[in-house]
């Protein structure tokens, strides 16, 4: 019974970890698509930020 319990813990931990991984993966995919669509505005904003940081 103890072995079964530890196996269940491992499986649950694995499933939780997999869920987190899947969520992160999906978010990254969505973000990369979003950034690709709005790349120009993002890059110009980034350049502005860099200029601000350099002059600060």
Buried (B, 14 or more C-beta within 10 A) or exposed (E): EEEEEEEEEEEEEEEEEEEEEEEEEEEEEEEEEEEEEEEEEEEEEEEEEEEEEEEE
